Amino acid sequence: MMLRHATALETVSVVVPEDALDAYEAALAQACGTVGFFKDDDTGLWTIEGVKDQGANESDLAMALALAELATGFAAAVTRHPTQAEGWLARTFEAFPEQLVGRRFAVRGTHLDGPLTPGRLTIVLDAAIAFGSGEHGSTRGCLRALERVAARRPQHTLDLGTGSGILAMAASKLLHRRVLATDIDPWSVRVARDNARRNGLGARMRALRADGWGSPAVRGHSRYDLIFANILARPLTRMAKHLAPALAPGGTAILAGLLGSQARWVLAAHRHHGLVLEHVIREGQWTTLVLRKTGAVRPGHASRPATE
């Protein structure tokens, strides 16, 4: 059956230098249901595109773009063009084949039929929602990092900025544990809950709207053995002072959403608060940091950082 979108769609685009990428990606994400970006190797500039209902969330978009300009000092020109809903969905489906990630995971859309891939933990996502699909290098890096630390059997896991819920679901499936998943965006929380039910994890994955470490639901929990934070470089750096005390001794933090050029200052901020680097995982342009809080040594501890 062909899916139909109820209202007309439009694509909103900006072209920015690399040091403005994270701020403008976050700005478009405030108003758009899906955001993607790609680099022009000739110019070194990044094009960021978001798809939204025509006329929707205009005040949110204007404010977010103004904040991005203020934060980066770069004024990006905004372009728009109409997007055919059915064509967009068709392109989304075509661009979302099953993703095999690491040794353990398979990520597939609801539009795919056929048997599941043997020997893989399969995560099924709504194919019409093009974020958190397992194709992005940050998501893939986090899933590979999860495989590395699974032998420690973390008891308490937090997915901060859960988006589609893919990392929380992967942790729950692999570890057979309850997971707390939070996001500041109510739409993302709704999507994460739907995806959890779709994967039979409604009872093991708790998805809540929370403003990072400012939420009592996050702060009031016992210290976490594993924390995912696949967000952006600047908020990761600011939140280091909150993440470190929330992590149990010997616990692991998996940080992503980082371009290679941003990893050093995110790492420096967390080292300042007592975390040590255990692994660096690279997927294309993207870097994932696996950090450890000093304390009791558990199985699988690495004596020096490893790079992949």
C-alpha positions as a printed NumPy array, in Angstrom:
array([[  0.   ,   0.   ,   0.   ],
       [  1.331,   3.467,  -0.904],
       [  1.741,   5.763,   2.102],
       [  0.366,   9.276,   1.625],
       [  1.333,  12.391,   3.511],
       [ -1.585,  14.564,   4.596],
       [  0.007,  17.955,   3.867],
       [  2.511,  19.389,   1.405],
       [  6.171,  19.058,   2.312],
       [  9.103,  21.382,   1.762],
       [ 12.866,  20.974,   1.98 ],
       [ 14.804,  23.655,   3.866],
       [ 18.539,  23.87 ,   3.082],
       [ 21.615,  25.735,   4.315],
       [ 25.271,  25.523,   3.246],
       [ 27.787,  25.995,   6.061],
       [ 31.467,  25.466,   6.905],
       [ 32.394,  22.458,   9.024],
       [ 32.707,  24.386,  12.287],
       [ 29.074,  25.513,  11.939],
       [ 27.696,  22.079,  11.015],
       [ 26.551,  20.899,  14.436],
       [ 24.819,  24.181,  15.335],
       [ 22.879,  24.404,  12.066],
       [ 22.014,  20.702,  12.06 ],
       [ 20.519,  21.181,  15.526],
       [ 18.675,  24.291,  14.29 ],
       [ 16.97 ,  22.481,  11.416],
       [ 16.166,  19.554,  13.699],
       [ 14.071,  21.919,  15.847],
       [ 11.577,  22.336,  13.019],
       [ 12.056,  19.414,  10.621],
       [ 11.002,  15.813,  10.985],
       [ 14.101,  14.575,   9.178],
       [ 17.522,  16.168,   8.7  ],
       [ 20.442,  15.025,   6.569],
       [ 23.723,  16.529,   5.449],
       [ 26.587,  15.899,   3.033],
       [ 29.97 ,  17.42 ,   2.259],
       [ 31.171,  18.948,  -1.002],
       [ 34.735,  17.657,  -1.214],
       [ 35.688,  20.399,  -3.672],
       [ 34.67 ,  23.311,  -1.429],
       [ 34.802,  21.671,   1.998],
       [ 31.315,  23.044,   2.727],
       [ 28.412,  21.059,   4.153],
       [ 24.837,  21.138,   2.855],
       [ 22.199,  20.478,   5.516],
       [ 18.657,  19.64 ,   4.424],
       [ 15.533,  19.26 ,   6.509],
       [ 12.064,  18.135,   5.416],
       [  8.951,  19.518,   7.1  ],
       [  5.311,  20.357,   6.463],
       [  5.004,  23.589,   4.496],
       [  4.377,  26.51 ,   6.835],
       [  4.873,  24.437,   9.987],
       [  7.178,  25.367,  12.886],
       [  8.258,  28.631,  11.266],
       [  8.813,  30.525,  14.517],
       [ 10.832,  27.625,  15.966],
       [ 12.937,  27.486,  12.809],
       [ 13.58 ,  31.238,  12.75 ],
       [ 14.639,  31.288,  16.39 ],
       [ 16.86 ,  28.223,  16.033],
       [ 18.59 ,  29.642,  12.949],
       [ 19.18 ,  32.94 ,  14.751],
       [ 20.75 ,  31.097,  17.685],
       [ 22.944,  29.061,  15.321],
       [ 24.156,  32.266,  13.676],
       [ 24.859,  33.808,  17.085],
       [ 26.748,  30.721,  18.28 ],
       [ 28.9  ,  30.309,  15.158],
       [ 29.237,  33.825,  13.792],
       [ 28.17 ,  32.477,  10.394],
       [ 24.989,  33.697,   8.689],
       [ 23.712,  30.878,   6.484],
       [ 21.412,  31.65 ,   3.565],
       [ 18.235,  29.556,   3.755],
       [ 16.732,  28.062,   0.598],
       [ 13.439,  26.209,   0.258],
       [ 11.757,  24.098,  -2.371],
       [  8.567,  22.003,  -2.448],
       [  9.005,  18.268,  -1.921],
       [  6.584,  15.679,  -3.259],
       [  5.488,  13.618,  -0.277],
       [  5.15 ,  10.311,  -2.097],
       [  8.429,  10.823,  -3.917],
       [ 10.141,  11.658,  -0.648],
       [  8.828,   8.506,   0.998],
       [  9.879,   6.423,  -1.992],
       [ 13.381,   7.876,  -1.863],
       [ 13.492,   7.291,   1.881],
       [ 12.578,   3.634,   1.426],
       [ 15.125,   3.225,  -1.369],
       [ 17.845,   4.806,   0.783],
       [ 16.994,   2.613,   3.784],
       [ 18.01 ,  -0.957,   2.982],
       [ 18.782,  -3.296,   5.849],
       [ 21.905,  -2.127,   7.669],
       [ 24.274,  -4.758,   9.076],
       [ 26.285,  -3.083,  11.823],
       [ 29.212,  -4.655,  13.616],
       [ 28.991,  -8.36 ,  14.353],
       [ 25.633,  -8.455,  16.096],
       [ 23.107,  -5.96 ,  14.767],
       [ 20.769,  -5.638,  11.792],
       [ 18.641,  -2.496,  11.39 ],
       [ 15.73 ,  -2.655,   8.964],
       [ 12.717,  -0.557,   8.044],
       [  9.09 ,  -1.554,   8.318],
       [  8.894,  -1.522,   4.51 ],
       [ 11.162,  -4.587,   4.218],
       [  9.694,  -8.061,   3.964],
       [ 11.408, -11.409,   4.075],
       [ 13.167, -13.433,   6.76 ],
       [ 15.393, -11.848,   9.377],
       [ 19.15 , -12.105,   8.951],
       [ 20.397, -15.168,  10.891],
       [ 22.754, -14.553,  13.793],
       [ 21.805, -10.877,  14.158],
       [ 19.76 ,  -8.932,  16.668],
       [ 17.258,  -7.139,  14.442],
       [ 15.964,  -3.668,  15.235],
       [ 12.925,  -2.61 ,  13.191],
       [ 12.285,   1.12 ,  12.656],
       [  9.49 ,   3.041,  10.989],
       [ 10.801,   3.433,   7.459],
       [  8.959,   6.722,   6.935],
       [ 11.013,   8.429,   9.654],
       [ 14.505,   8.993,   8.305],
       [ 16.579,   9.493,  11.413],
       [ 18.346,   7.044,  13.693],
       [ 18.255,   4.403,  10.973],
       [ 21.676,   2.873,  11.627],
       [ 23.138,   4.343,   8.445],
       [ 24.716,   7.387,  10.091],
       [ 28.337,   6.969,  11.152],
       [ 27.606,   8.151,  14.697],
       [ 24.916,   5.517,  15.206],
       [ 27.075,   2.777,  13.709],
       [ 29.983,   3.78 ,  15.919],
       [ 27.815,   3.598,  19.033],
       [ 26.494,   0.156,  18.115],
       [ 30.028,  -1.12 ,  17.54 ],
       [ 31.093,   0.39 ,  20.871],
       [ 28.172,  -1.343,  22.599],
       [ 29.419,  -4.678,  21.317],
       [ 32.825,  -3.983,  22.864],
       [ 31.517,  -3.188,  26.332],
       [ 28.676,  -5.738,  26.505],
       [ 30.879,  -8.295,  28.268],
       [ 30.864,  -6.065,  31.358],
       [ 27.1  ,  -6.655,  31.681],
       [ 26.124,  -3.113,  32.679],
       [ 23.057,  -3.098,  34.908],
       [ 21.856,   0.503,  34.549],
       [ 21.915,   2.151,  31.102],
       [ 20.941,   5.667,  30.026],
       [ 20.496,   6.807,  26.418],
       [ 20.681,  10.608,  26.525],
       [ 19.174,  12.21 ,  23.409],
       [ 17.635,   8.962,  22.232],
       [ 16.084,  10.153,  18.931],
       [ 14.537,   7.076,  17.336],
       [ 15.489,   4.959,  20.359],
       [ 17.833,   2.775,  18.325],
       [ 20.7  ,   2.721,  20.842],
       [ 18.438,   2.119,  23.823],
       [ 16.735,  -0.742,  21.975],
       [ 20.082,  -2.243,  20.944],
       [ 21.309,  -2.143,  24.548],
       [ 18.099,  -3.69 ,  25.864],
       [ 18.18 ,  -6.479,  23.275],
       [ 21.872,  -7.263,  23.719],
       [ 22.089,  -6.933,  27.501],
       [ 18.562,  -8.123,  28.393],
       [ 18.23 ,  -5.13 ,  30.718],
       [ 15.878,  -2.233,  31.306],
       [ 17.07 ,   1.013,  29.721],
       [ 16.142,   4.646,  30.36 ],
       [ 15.914,   6.674,  27.125],
       [ 15.438,  10.458,  27.173],
       [ 15.14 ,  13.272,  24.667],
       [ 14.323,  16.957,  24.896],
       [ 12.068,  16.683,  21.825],
       [  8.57 ,  15.283,  22.565],
       [  8.205,  14.046,  18.966],
       [ 11.386,  11.95 ,  19.337],
       [ 10.111,  10.501,  22.606],
       [  6.871,   9.499,  20.889],
       [  8.793,   7.87 ,  18.022],
       [ 11.114,   6.049,  20.453],
       [  8.13 ,   4.654,  22.372],
       [  6.487,   3.484,  19.157],
       [  9.705,   1.817,  18.019],
       [ 10.147,   0.135,  21.413],
       [  6.652,  -1.37 ,  21.163],
       [  7.322,  -2.4  ,  17.568],
       [ 10.378,  -4.35 ,  18.757],
       [  8.652,  -5.939,  21.75 ],
       [ 10.579,  -3.769,  24.219],
       [  7.769,  -1.659,  25.614],
       [  8.263,  -3.13 ,  29.084],
       [ 12.076,  -2.893,  29.077],
       [ 12.639,   0.557,  27.587],
       [ 11.354,   3.65 ,  29.368],
       [ 11.315,   6.714,  27.091],
       [ 10.866,  10.115,  28.717],
       [ 11.004,  13.755,  27.712],
       [ 13.891,  15.291,  29.649],
       [ 16.189,  18.282,  29.285],
       [ 19.468,  16.429,  29.684],
       [ 20.918,  16.339,  33.174],
       [ 18.475,  19.019,  34.315],
       [ 15.693,  16.438,  34.591],
       [ 14.95 ,  14.906,  38.022],
       [ 14.147,  11.607,  36.254],
       [ 17.742,  11.47 ,  34.993],
       [ 19.499,  12.912,  38.066],
       [ 17.42 ,  10.955,  40.551],
       [ 18.432,   7.571,  39.161],
       [ 21.173,   5.506,  40.763],
       [ 24.511,   5.939,  39.033],
       [ 24.693,   4.448,  35.566],
       [ 27.016,   1.674,  34.376],
       [ 26.589,   2.723,  30.732],
       [ 25.672,   6.094,  29.241],
       [ 25.099,   6.813,  25.536],
       [ 25.214,  10.452,  24.421],
       [ 24.986,  10.645,  20.632],
       [ 24.275,  14.336,  20.317],
       [ 26.55 ,  17.271,  19.381],
       [ 30.045,  18.381,  20.347],
       [ 29.149,  21.569,  22.203],
       [ 26.474,  20.12 ,  24.498],
       [ 28.656,  17.083,  25.139],
       [ 31.455,  19.37 ,  26.307],
       [ 29.137,  21.404,  28.535],
       [ 27.604,  18.277,  30.077],
       [ 30.901,  16.62 ,  31.027],
       [ 30.679,  17.977,  34.59 ],
       [ 27.267,  16.29 ,  34.996],
       [ 28.028,  13.024,  33.203],
       [ 31.122,  12.107,  35.196],
       [ 29.5  ,  12.017,  38.665],
       [ 26.467,  10.168,  37.254],
       [ 28.678,   7.317,  36.022],
       [ 29.369,   4.45 ,  38.412],
       [ 33.006,   3.499,  39.149],
       [ 34.208,   1.347,  36.266],
       [ 31.269,   2.536,  34.168],
       [ 31.396,   3.43 ,  30.468],
       [ 30.327,   6.482,  28.498],
       [ 29.865,   6.231,  24.727],
       [ 29.974,   9.704,  23.183],
       [ 29.183,  10.391,  19.54 ],
       [ 27.864,  12.936,  17.072],
       [ 31.429,  14.158,  16.625],
       [ 33.406,  15.032,  13.552],
       [ 37.024,  13.961,  13.835],
       [ 38.106,  17.569,  14.365],
       [ 35.785,  17.919,  17.372],
       [ 36.778,  14.774,  19.268],
       [ 39.831,  16.3  ,  20.975],
       [ 38.007,  19.038,  22.853],
       [ 35.127,  16.757,  23.849],
       [ 37.689,  14.266,  25.17 ],
       [ 39.587,  17.024,  27.017],
       [ 36.415,  18.157,  28.804],
       [ 35.682,  14.645,  30.075],
       [ 39.28 ,  13.926,  31.027],
       [ 39.141,  17.057,  33.179],
       [ 36.399,  15.344,  35.173],
       [ 38.246,  12.066,  35.661],
       [ 37.231,   9.906,  32.69 ],
       [ 39.848,   8.032,  30.678],
       [ 39.845,   7.151,  26.987],
       [ 39.442,   3.474,  26.238],
       [ 38.594,   3.274,  22.523],
       [ 38.213,   5.504,  19.493],
       [ 35.92 ,   4.207,  16.738],
       [ 35.783,   5.918,  13.351],
       [ 33.033,   5.604,  10.755],
       [ 33.726,   7.855,   7.774],
       [ 33.759,  11.482,   8.958],
       [ 32.448,  10.538,  12.396],
       [ 34.22 ,   9.635,  15.629],
       [ 32.866,   7.749,  18.638],
       [ 34.655,   7.978,  21.99 ],
       [ 34.454,   5.171,  24.55 ],
       [ 35.386,   6.533,  27.979],
       [ 35.743,   4.788,  31.316],
       [ 35.395,   6.043,  34.854],
       [ 38.289,   4.887,  36.99 ],
       [ 37.315,   2.441,  39.682],
       [ 36.771,  -1.278,  39.984],
       [ 38.203,  -3.151,  36.991],
       [ 35.723,  -5.428,  35.249],
       [ 36.165,  -8.049,  32.527],
       [ 37.066,  -6.582,  29.162],
       [ 39.006,  -3.606,  30.558],
       [ 41.572,  -2.318,  28.077],
       [ 44.94 ,  -1.144,  29.401],
       [ 45.383,   1.487,  26.699],
       [ 43.195,   3.299,  24.174],
       [ 42.448,   1.445,  20.938],
       [ 41.566,   3.04 ,  17.613],
       [ 39.388,   1.443,  14.961]])
